[in-house]
Amino acid sequence: MKKFILDPKTIELFPDIQIDVMTLHGIDNHVNEKDDPYFQKLLEEGSQAAEQFITVDPFRDNPVVAEWREAFRKFKTKKGARSTIEALLKRVSHGKRFSPIAPLVDIYNSQSLKYGVSVGGENVDAITGDMHLGEAKGGEFFLPYGEEEDMPALPGEICYMDDKGAVCRCFNWRENQRTELTENTTNPIIDIESINPDQAACSDIAIKAIQRLCKDYFGIEGQLQKLNAENPEIVIAK
């Protein structure tokens, strides 16, 4: 049995934290190029909807961006670390187009953009022991995508972690190669992070949209669960 646990330090820093979680079992996440137009349309619709979250100049003062930047100031971060939703919105603000990557990633990126929420995903089968969202001791092994050398977590950094090290650093800033979603992932977990009630309301809508899109495409209905201060632990695999 594997659990996803919201550690006390994270709750202390973010009393209103909510993590909307969806687990899927037995999907086929391989790329089929004939489906590229479908995913391109999803991503373009998401990009168009995302413009509602970047109406303020300068970019950093947009509420979604500002809220997450303030959150990152509450714990130790690597210089330049930004929330995943800020990275997506920055691309939209620069007029950059998104292209399909893999079915599940395209689905959750499109809805992240559409609802202005921070979304991440991991391969449950690659998680060793329980997964925690908590404060790193420092030195937890972390090999991000595209790198060949360890980039360990910093002391006091808020990370997703398991028994082998950091899974994702600075909330969903960067993922570990070991647990990232690939075409061969069959049992993924999707999580949407919220740190205030307004974000949580958007996340509740977004996770259901992701669930619907996954059911339509993969033919499998994901299981929805929620983590918060009152419910800090859930089972993600038996």
KABELFEN-V931695 format. One record per pair of residues at least 24 apart in sequence whose ideal C-beta (glycine too) atoms are under 8 Angstrom apart, sorted by the first residue. I is the first residue (numbers start at 0). J is the second residue. D is the distance in whole Angstrom. If there is no record, write none. Layout:
i: {I I}
j: {J J}
d: {D D}
This chain:
i: {0 0 0 1 1 1 1 1 1 1 1 2 2 2 2 2 2 3 3 3 3 3 3 3 3 3 3 3 4 4 4 4 4 4 4 5 5 5 5 5 5 5 5 6 6 6 6 6 7 7 8 8 8 9 9 9 9 10 10 12 12 12 13 13 13 14 15 15 15 15 15 15 16 16 16 16 16 16 17 17 17 17 17 17 17 17 18 18 18 18 18 18 18 18 19 19 19 19 19 19 19 19 19 20 20 20 20 20 20 20 20 20 20 20 21 21 21 21 21 21 21 21 21 21 21 22 22 22 22 22 22 22 22 22 22 23 23 23 23 23 23 23 23 23 23 24 24 24 25 25 25 26 26 26 26 26 26 26 26 27 27 28 28 28 28 28 28 28 28 28 28 29 29 29 29 30 30 30 30 34 34 35 38 38 38 38 38 39 39 41 41 41 41 42 42 42 42 42 42 42 43 43 44 44 45 45 45 45 45 45 45 46 46 46 46 48 48 48 49 49 49 49 49 49 50 51 52 52 53 53 53 58 58 58 61 63 63 64 66 66 66 67 67 70 70 71 71 74 74 74 74 75 75 75 75 76 76 76 76 77 77 77 77 77 77 80 80 80 80 81 82 82 82 82 83 83 83 83 83 83 83 84 84 84 84 84 87 87 88 88 101 101 101 102 102 103 103 103 103 103 104 106 106 106 106 107 107 109 110 110 110 110 111 111 113 113 114 114 114 114 114 115 116 116 116 116 116 116 116 117 117 117 117 117 118 118 118 118 118 118 118 119 119 119 119 119 119 119 119 120 120 120 120 120 121 121 121 121 121 121 121 121 121 121 122 122 122 122 122 122 122 123 123 123 123 123 124 124 124 124 125 125 126 126 126 126 126 127 127 127 128 128 129 129 130 130 130 130 130 130 131 131 131 132 132 132 132 132 132 133 133 133 134 135 135 139 139 140 140 141 141 141 141 142 142 142 143 143 143 143 143 144 144 144 144 146 186 188 189}
j: {234 236 237 123 126 128 129 130 234 235 236 129 130 232 233 234 235 129 130 131 132 188 190 226 232 233 234 235 129 130 131 132 133 231 232 131 132 133 226 227 228 231 232 131 132 133 134 231 133 231 133 134 157 132 133 134 157 228 231 73 74 157 70 73 194 228 193 194 195 196 199 228 192 193 194 226 227 228 192 193 198 199 202 225 226 227 132 190 191 192 193 225 226 227 190 191 193 202 203 205 206 223 225 188 189 190 191 206 223 224 225 226 233 235 188 189 190 206 209 210 213 221 222 223 224 123 186 187 188 189 221 222 224 235 236 103 186 187 188 189 213 217 219 221 222 185 186 219 185 186 219 103 184 185 186 187 213 217 219 185 217 101 102 103 180 181 182 183 184 185 187 101 102 182 183 99 101 102 182 99 102 99 99 102 105 106 109 98 99 105 106 109 212 97 98 99 105 108 109 112 96 97 109 113 97 108 109 110 111 112 113 91 96 97 112 112 113 114 87 88 91 112 113 115 91 115 88 115 88 91 92 88 89 92 88 88 115 88 194 195 198 117 194 170 194 169 170 134 155 156 157 153 154 155 156 153 156 169 172 150 153 156 168 169 172 168 169 172 173 172 117 170 171 172 111 117 118 119 170 171 172 111 115 116 117 118 111 112 112 115 180 181 182 216 217 180 184 187 189 213 180 209 212 213 216 189 209 212 205 208 209 212 191 205 205 208 201 202 204 205 208 201 191 192 193 198 201 202 205 170 171 191 192 193 171 189 190 191 192 205 209 159 167 170 171 174 189 190 192 180 187 188 189 190 159 166 167 174 178 179 180 187 188 190 178 179 180 181 184 186 187 186 187 188 235 236 184 185 186 236 177 178 161 166 178 235 236 161 162 163 161 162 161 162 159 160 161 166 188 235 159 160 161 157 158 159 160 170 226 157 158 160 158 160 165 164 165 164 165 165 168 173 175 175 176 177 168 173 174 175 176 173 174 176 179 176 236 235 221}
d: {6 7 5 7 6 7 6 7 7 5 4 4 7 6 7 6 7 7 5 8 8 7 8 7 7 5 8 5 6 7 5 7 8 6 5 8 5 8 5 7 8 4 7 5 6 3 7 8 8 8 6 4 8 5 5 7 6 5 7 5 6 7 7 8 5 6 8 6 5 6 7 8 8 7 6 8 6 7 8 4 8 4 7 6 7 5 7 5 7 6 7 7 4 7 7 4 7 5 6 7 4 7 6 6 7 5 8 8 7 5 7 6 6 7 7 5 8 6 6 6 8 4 7 5 8 7 7 7 5 8 6 5 8 5 7 8 7 5 8 8 6 7 6 5 8 8 5 7 6 7 6 7 8 6 8 7 7 4 6 7 7 6 5 5 7 7 5 7 5 7 7 8 8 5 8 7 6 7 6 8 7 5 4 7 4 8 8 7 6 6 7 4 8 4 7 7 6 7 5 8 8 8 7 7 8 7 4 7 7 3 5 5 7 6 6 6 4 8 7 6 5 4 7 7 7 8 6 4 5 6 5 8 7 6 7 7 5 6 7 7 7 7 8 8 5 7 8 7 6 6 5 5 6 4 5 7 6 5 8 8 7 8 7 7 8 7 4 5 8 7 5 6 7 7 7 5 7 6 8 4 7 6 6 6 4 8 6 6 8 8 7 7 6 6 7 6 7 6 8 7 6 6 5 6 7 6 6 8 5 5 5 7 8 7 7 7 5 7 6 4 7 6 5 8 7 7 5 5 5 7 6 7 4 8 7 7 7 5 8 7 8 8 6 8 4 7 7 5 7 5 5 7 5 7 7 6 7 7 5 7 7 7 5 8 5 7 6 7 5 7 6 5 6 5 6 5 8 7 5 8 6 4 5 7 6 8 8 5 4 5 5 4 7 8 6 7 5 6 8 7 7 5 7 7 7 5 8 8 8 7 7 6 8 7 7 4 4 3 7 4 6 8 6 6 5 7 8 5 7 7 7 7 6 6 6 8 7 6 7}
